[in-house]
Amino acid sequence: MAAQFVHAATKRGEPCAMFLFEEARSKLLNRADNVGMRLQAALDTGLLSAQQIDPAELTPGEFAQAVVDAAERGARVIVIDSLNGYMHAVPDERFQSTHLHELLNYLGQRGVVTLLVGVPQNRLGTCMTTSADASYLADSVIMLRYYETEGEVRQAISIFKKRGSAHERSIRRFDISPQGIRIGPALAGFHGILSGLP
């Protein structure tokens, strides 16, 4: 989903940067291609930079500087995938949220849209693997969730927070296919979707 924001921005001619802790750049490009987002073209023209981050080779300060450099080169959208990878890169928990909060404040003051991807510990359920407080770090929180129904594992999307304005509170079906991302109807006939077992 974060790649969709990047794809839309680069189609408008806006520079973007992606910092990948979780997967190889080639894998990201392949997955994006499979859902109709041709990110390679943006890489070829220089509108997109996508950098794999190895926490063993890059200190937290060096990572923060790489993000700042991307913003100073004009990136309008920056993706950090994932928050879990970032937290592993900053081993002292006392400073994780503080460092990230300062970095996000800087990017926000520059008008950069920053997307942080957080991955749940278990695919079905609400437990997160990090101690980061999403409400403290983010102006908006979008929750994607797997849930089981009628012998299938499906996906749902909901907006948990949107600072400064009202937002839709329904939980909707969410599908990713070769035709792209599709937001479906509200899942009004269910209770407990966020637990993964409605």
Secondary structure, 3 states (H helix, E strand, C coil): CHHHHHHHHHHCCCCEEEEECCCCHHHHHHHHHHCCCCHHHHHHHCCEEEEECCCCCCCHHHHHHHHHHHHHCCCCEEEEECHHHHHHHCCCHHHHHHHHHHHHHHHHHCCCEEEEECCECCCCCCCECCCCCHHHHCCEEEEEEEEEECCEEEEEEEEEEECCCCCCCCCEEEEEECCEEEEEEECCCCCCHHHCCC
